[in-house]
């Protein structure tokens, strides 16, 4: 398992405009440091406490992305350092992020999670909900968050056509919403695509991919 080789191979195939988030969830600091030493600076975690622990232990020029579902009561543990929160799926959550960002006198960048998959298990907002929220007074009052784009997860299926349709749906929603500009929203990022489907995601408009197992190997989850 050569993390450096895996990382370099993926980076060599990526178009210049695509950002790689190396998904380091469940991986030890030693593995992440190998990717760091190979030049990777953006890492994604899905548990806030794990990310906070790694933040304390690792170099401070790392950009930490929260890519999992976010519980409001845990936002405070990452508010001082998180670079980008991918999975924002409600105004309530956004208000909490804003509150905690204010406590640390900073602005936290966020992506709104759009539900593009047909599976019930996936979180996310509809395009209509996002449009309504972005034009609401409640949203305009949030001065310590900035919506940088959209994130979506495709259905877990072998049906490439379905995945492609879902990715294209996210890009289409992004293009519809992009003209909406406020002081706290500046839509630039389409985050979609993981180890198994990131090439397809890029073809469909993604400019940020979340890749874990193709870099670090298969994950072992603690029972």
C-alpha positions as MATLAB code, in Angstrom:
seq = 'XXXXXXXXXXXXXXXXXXXXXXXXXXXXXXXXXXXXXXXXXXXXXXXXXXXXXXXXXXXXXXXXXXXXXXXXXXXXXXXXXXXXXXXXXXXXXXXXXXXXXXXXXXXXXXXXXXXXXXXXXXXXXXXXXXXXXXXXXXXXXXXXXXXXXXXXXXXXXXXXXXXXXXXXXXXXXXXXXXXXXXXXXXXXXXXXXXXXXXXXXXXXXXXXXXXXXXXXXXXXXXX';
ca = [
       0.000    0.000    0.000;
       1.884    3.068   -1.189;
      -0.051    6.177   -0.257;
       2.386    8.521   -2.005;
       2.166    6.623   -5.297;
      -1.624    6.412   -5.111;
      -1.889   10.122   -4.419;
       0.484   11.106   -7.206;
      -1.299    8.866   -9.670;
      -4.668   10.470   -8.940;
      -3.260   14.013   -8.972;
      -1.550   13.393  -12.315;
      -4.937   12.591  -13.870;
      -6.881   15.517  -12.428;
      -7.642   18.624  -14.464;
      -6.070   21.764  -12.988;
      -9.414   23.201  -11.850;
     -10.310   20.178   -9.701;
      -9.480   20.148   -5.981;
      -8.705   16.827   -4.302;
      -9.957   16.281   -0.775;
      -8.093   13.273    0.619;
     -10.623   11.484    2.810;
      -8.642   10.465    5.865;
     -11.518    9.281    8.077;
     -10.642    6.237   10.242;
      -6.987    6.540    9.162;
      -4.124    7.024   11.631;
      -2.029   10.187   11.721;
       0.947    8.241   10.317;
      -0.981    7.512    7.089;
      -2.170   11.084    6.784;
       1.392   12.345    7.346;
       2.569   10.218    4.453;
       0.085   12.001    2.185;
       1.055   15.328    3.779;
       4.737   14.677    3.093;
       3.809   13.944   -0.520;
       2.314   17.440   -0.756;
      -1.381   16.920    0.052;
      -2.810   19.669    2.265;
      -6.595   19.133    2.156;
      -8.059   16.309    4.224;
     -11.645   15.285    4.855;
     -13.060   13.750    8.035;
     -16.602   12.635    8.816;
     -16.451   12.769   12.625;
     -15.861   16.122   14.267;
     -14.063   14.720   17.331;
     -11.629   12.688   15.194;
     -10.942   15.746   13.071;
     -10.354   17.928   16.157;
      -7.908   15.375   17.586;
      -5.982   15.181   14.307;
      -5.982   18.974   13.993;
      -4.278   19.257   17.385;
      -1.649   16.684   16.474;
      -0.817   17.635   12.901;
       0.789   20.549   11.011;
      -1.277   23.721   11.030;
      -1.140   24.417    7.305;
      -3.630   21.585    6.695;
      -7.106   22.509    5.481;
      -9.612   20.318    7.310;
     -12.897   19.618    5.547;
     -15.878   18.210    7.439;
     -17.518   15.862    4.957;
     -19.908   13.896    7.159;
     -23.343   14.678    8.529;
     -23.008   17.499   11.069;
     -24.741   17.477   14.438;
     -25.456   20.990   15.653;
     -24.233   20.342   19.201;
     -20.769   19.378   17.904;
     -20.098   22.404   15.671;
     -18.297   24.182   18.533;
     -15.524   21.570   18.538;
     -14.399   22.433   15.006;
     -15.375   26.105   14.736;
     -11.905   27.483   15.412;
     -10.143   25.592   12.618;
     -12.415   23.936   10.033;
     -11.796   25.203    6.472;
     -14.943   23.966    4.751;
     -18.083   22.186    5.933;
     -19.513   20.090    3.101;
     -22.771   18.788    4.499;
     -24.902   21.792    5.485;
     -28.507   20.718    5.017;
     -30.594   23.211    6.992;
     -30.855   26.860    8.015;
     -30.818   25.724   11.664;
     -27.395   24.159   11.190;
     -26.151   27.228    9.330;
     -27.269   29.457   12.207;
     -25.308   27.315   14.667;
     -22.195   27.410   12.462;
     -22.586   31.195   12.230;
     -22.875   31.483   16.018;
     -19.774   29.376   16.666;
     -17.793   31.168   13.931;
     -18.655   34.489   15.585;
     -17.297   33.148   18.883;
     -13.949   32.647   17.145;
     -14.171   35.886   15.200;
     -13.963   34.164   11.817;
     -16.058   33.276    8.795;
     -16.628   29.590    8.091;
     -17.027   28.461    4.495;
     -19.827   25.993    3.819;
     -21.317   23.913    1.035;
     -25.040   23.229    0.916;
     -25.848   19.547    0.586;
     -28.379   18.889   -2.147;
     -30.303   15.622   -2.139;
     -29.703   14.218   -5.620;
     -29.874   10.507   -4.760;
     -33.070    8.492   -4.709;
     -32.036    6.692   -1.525;
     -33.891    7.756    1.609;
     -30.720    7.480    3.683;
     -29.026   10.441    2.021;
     -29.364   13.856    3.640;
     -29.825   17.089    1.761;
     -32.012   19.966    0.695;
     -34.053   20.375   -2.471;
     -33.176   23.076   -5.015;
     -36.355   24.937   -4.037;
     -35.446   24.876   -0.339;
     -31.999   26.255   -1.126;
     -33.351   29.033   -3.328;
     -35.875   30.022   -0.646;
     -33.213   30.002    2.040;
     -30.668   32.020    0.064;
     -33.221   34.761   -0.534;
     -34.508   34.841    3.054;
     -33.890   37.591    5.576;
     -32.782   34.980    8.129;
     -29.970   33.942    5.813;
     -28.884   37.496    4.990;
     -28.308   38.133    8.712;
     -25.656   35.384    8.956;
     -22.435   37.374    8.667;
     -19.981   34.682    9.799;
     -20.682   32.006    7.215;
     -20.140   32.007    3.475;
     -21.828   29.559    1.125;
     -19.110   28.552   -1.322;
     -21.031   26.011   -3.364;
     -22.995   22.781   -3.390;
     -22.278   19.190   -2.444;
     -24.107   16.036   -3.451;
     -23.830   12.275   -3.149;
     -25.076    9.973   -5.867;
     -27.083    6.834   -5.222;
     -24.974    3.824   -4.236;
     -25.567    1.788   -7.374;
     -23.757    0.130  -10.282;
     -26.052    1.946  -12.708;
     -23.680    4.488  -14.246;
     -26.500    6.187  -16.126;
     -28.342    6.916  -12.912;
     -25.208    8.267  -11.236;
     -24.524   10.445  -14.271;
     -28.067   11.850  -14.203;
     -27.739   12.672  -10.503;
     -24.378   14.400  -10.983;
     -25.771   16.408  -13.906;
     -28.728   17.372  -11.743;
     -26.396   18.900   -9.146;
     -24.506   20.862  -11.806;
     -27.776   22.112  -13.255;
     -28.978   23.260   -9.804;
     -25.616   24.947   -9.228;
     -25.894   26.839  -12.532;
     -29.413   27.969  -11.629;
     -28.361   29.235   -8.216;
     -24.986   30.731   -9.119;
     -26.380   34.175  -10.086;
     -27.725   34.598   -6.538;
     -25.053   36.723   -4.938;
     -25.014   38.011   -1.385;
     -22.227   39.160    0.881;
     -22.385   35.685    2.459;
     -22.771   33.506   -0.629;
     -20.360   33.096   -3.506;
     -21.054   29.856   -5.349;
     -17.832   28.470   -6.830;
     -17.609   24.818   -5.781;
     -19.421   21.700   -6.968;
     -18.299   18.929   -4.624;
     -19.237   15.503   -5.945;
     -17.477   12.282   -6.813;
     -15.642    9.749   -4.666;
     -13.118    6.941   -5.277;
     -15.458    4.913   -7.473;
     -17.008    7.651   -9.574;
     -14.883   10.799   -9.441;
     -13.923   10.665  -13.125;
     -17.578   10.611  -14.107;
     -18.283   13.408  -11.593;
     -15.595   15.607  -13.154;
     -17.045   14.967  -16.619;
     -20.404   16.118  -15.213;
     -19.034   19.361  -13.778;
     -17.458   18.579  -10.400;
     -14.505   20.735   -9.360;
     -13.949   19.145   -5.941;
     -13.699   15.392   -5.343;
     -13.554   13.402   -2.112;
     -11.249   10.411   -2.478;
     -10.304    8.061    0.356;
      -9.842    4.379   -0.364;
      -8.049    4.980   -3.691;
      -5.390    6.863   -1.709;
      -5.305    5.196    1.702;
      -6.650    1.724    0.911;
      -9.810    0.070    2.181;
     -11.151    1.319    5.492;
     -11.457   -0.855    8.556;
     -14.309    0.227   10.770;
     -14.254   -0.547   14.457;
     -17.163   -2.728   15.437;
];
